[in-house]
């Protein structure tokens, strides 16, 4: 990455790092306040959110979302007269910061996150790790409650054999119609004996469900995760900002998840609203 044309050599280089809060008002204002103290050049990093566990499917949807946030942020900064450029980075925020620090001179950093209760970065101590990577460079932490400001909601959906069922897809469509929302669909690995190998049926079901939803203009991405659904959900909540949870199961004794009281345990431990969708076996669609 190189400095923009016409930027003074005296301009301080400020590395700006954020994910969902990248285009948030609080972050843009923080960069503007820094520019008011003296000329700066902003280098904006938009990490692709990668889970600590699980196999990401349709990863390019996450990358495209990061790219849209990056474009909005660069436009806002340039409109404010601040020279800015940046990029989308794979591998997570810490890796992205280290890459940029190795590639070009940086004087200081501004890192934006959700509030602590909603921030996967803070729960994973990523801010502290970024401070360590920054060394003696100042690091400003900006808290931006983008979800509260915009009404945008992140909904986690956990399903396996029922992921392509019409009751679940209808529930997702209805929730999408209520306002700005994105969906992360997690399908627990259906063949735990397979080790690192993703069971092909699980992946086909998930890809088909994502394709169906995205064709309707619904923002959805997904991953194959830990074979235990409780663990899969709690790991995801730890990794990501999750506002609501939809759990899809077969009814009663037909469901191994219900026999293990999955919904009850999640209601007790997840700390977010939960909707339970019951799907009859006859309503399950098998992908081609």
N, C-alpha and C positions, 0 to 999 in steps of 0.2 A: 504494500500500500504506500503511495507517495502523496506528498502534500499537494493541495490544490494550487492552481496557478494564482499568483498574486498574493499569496499568504506571506506575511512578514516572517523573517527568520526568527524574530523575537517571540513569535506566538508559542504559547505553551501547548503541548500536545496532551489532550485529555481523552483517556480511554473510557468509553461509555459502554456499560455492560448491563443487559437486561433481557428478559424473555417476554412473558405476557405483558409486563408493565412498560415495555420499550417505548410505546407511543403515548404513555400516560402523561397527563398534564403536570404531575409533580416532577417527573424526570426532566421534561423539557424546560420547566421553570428553573430547576436546579442548574442546568447547563447554561441557561441565559444569565442567571445570577453570577456564575463563574465568569462568563464573558464580560459582564459589566465591570469586573475587577481588572481586566486586561485582555489583550487579544489571545484567542485560543484557536486551535484546530481540533475538531472532534473526530475521533476514530470510533465508530459505533460497531459493537459486536453483538450479533444476534445468534446466540447458540440454539441449535436444534435440541429440543428437550428430549433427552434419552433416558429411559427408565433404568434404574439400577439392576432390575431383574426382568426377564421376559424377552420374548422374541418380537421385535417390532415388525408389523406388517403394514404395507402402504406408507412407508416412512416418508415418501415424498410429500404427503399431505402436511406433515409437520414442518418440513423444509419450506414448503410454499407459504404456510402461515407465518413462519419466521421472516421470510422475504417480504411479505406484505407489511409486517410491523416495521421492518427496517426501512422500507421505502417511505412510510408515513413519517418516521422519525427524521430521516434525512431531509425530507421536504420541509418539516416544521423548523428544523434548525437553520436550513438555508434561508427560509423566509424571514428568520430573525437576524439574518446577516452573519451567521456563524458558518465558516467553511467546515464541511462535514463530508466524510465518506465512510464506507464500512463494508461489512460482508456478513454472510450467513456461515456459521461454523458448525461442523459436525463434531461429536465427541464430548459435548457438555461444556458448561461455562468455564470450569477451571482449566481445562485443556485449551479452550479458545483464548483465555487471558494469557496463559503461558506462551502460546504460539505468537501472539501479537507482541508481547514483551520481548521475545527473542528476535522478531523481525524488524522492529523499528523502535525509535526513541519514544518513550512515553514519560511525561512528567508527573501525571497524577491520574487517578481513576475515580469514576462515579459509578456506583453499582446500585441498581434499583431492584427491589423485591416487593412482593406483597407483604401485608402485615404478618407478624410472626405466626398467628393462628392459621394462616392460609398459605404460607410460603414453604414449599418443598426445599428451596435453597437454604433457608434458615434452619429448617429441621435437620438438614444434612450437614450443617456447619460449613456450608460452602463459602459464606462471607468471610469466615475466619481463614479458610484455606486461600482465598483470593488475597487477603491481607498479607499472608505469609509470602505468596508468590510475588506480591508487589514490592516487598522489601521495604526500603526507606521512603517509597513514594506515598504521598497522602492518598487515602481512600475515603471518599464520602459515601455514606449509605443513605439512599433515598427510599422511603417507604411510600408506595403508590397503591392505593386501593382501587385498581382499575375496574374490577368486577362490580364493586359497589357504585362507582361513578357511572358506569355505562349500562348496568343491568345485565352484563354478560355473565353467563353461568356455565360452569364446567360440570357435566354429568358423566359419571362413571357407570357403565353397564357391564354386569358380569353375567355371562351365559355360556353354555357349552352346546349341547345338542339342540337347544331351543333357539339359538341365535338367529336362525333364518325363519322363525315362525312368524306368522302374520300378527298374532297378539302382541309380540314384543316389538315388531317393526311399527305397528300401529301406535303403540305407546310412545315410541321414540318420535314418530311423526307428530303426534299430538303435543308432546312436550316442546318440540321444535317450533310449532305454530304459536307458542305462548310468548316468544321473545327471543332475544339474542342468546344463543346457546351452542355449545360444541359438545360432542360426545366422544368419549374414549371407551371402546368396547374391549373388554378383557375376556378372553376365552382360556380357562385353565387347561393346561396340557392334559389331553385325555389319555395319554399312554406314558405314565411316569417311568416305565421300564425302558423307554426309548432314549433316556439320557438327554444329550444335547439335540437329538433329532426331533423336529416338530412333526407330530402325527399329521399325515397329509389330509385326513378328513377334517380335522379341526381347522387347519389353515384354509381349506377350500370353503368351509362354512363361513369363516370370518371374512374372507375376501368377497364372497358373494353378498354377504350382508352389507359390507362397506360399499360395494358397488351399487347396490339397490338404494341405499340412503343417499349416497353422493349424487346419483342420477336425479334425485329429487331436490338437489340443492342444499342438502343438510351437511354441515361440517362434521365429519366423523373420521376417526382413525382408530387403529386397534393393534392389539398384540396378543400373542400366545404367552401365557404366564404360568406361574407355579401350579402344579396339579391340584393342590388344595385350594378351593375357592376362597376360604376365609383368609388364608395367607396371601393369595393373589390380590384380594381387595385391600388388605391392610398395608401390603408393600406399596401398592399404587397410591394409596392415600398418603403414605410417607413420602413418596417421590414427587407427587404432583399436587397442584391445587385442585381439590375436588369439592364441589358444593352440594351435590346430590348423588344418590346411588339408586340404580334400578337393578334389581335381582330377578332373574328369570329362571324358573324351575318347572319341572313336571309336578303334578299334584301329589299330595299325600305320600303314601308308601311307595309310589312309583319313583319318587325322587330320593336319591341317596343324600343329596344336599339337605333336604328337609329332615331326613332321619337323623342327620348330625346337627340339627337345629341351626343351620347356617343363618337363616334370617334373624332368629332371635339373638344369636351371638353378635351379629353385625349391628343390630339395633342397640345392643348394650355397649358396644365398643367403638363403632365407627364415628360417632359424634356428628352425623349429618342426616338429613331426611332420607328415608328409604322407602321406595315403592317396590312391592313384590308383584310380579307378573306370573300368573300360573298358566301353563300351556299344556293342553291335552296332547298325548302322543300322536293322535290323528292330525294335529295341526302343524306337525313338524315337516318342513320341506327339506328334501335331500338335494344338494347341489349336483349339477351334472359334472 
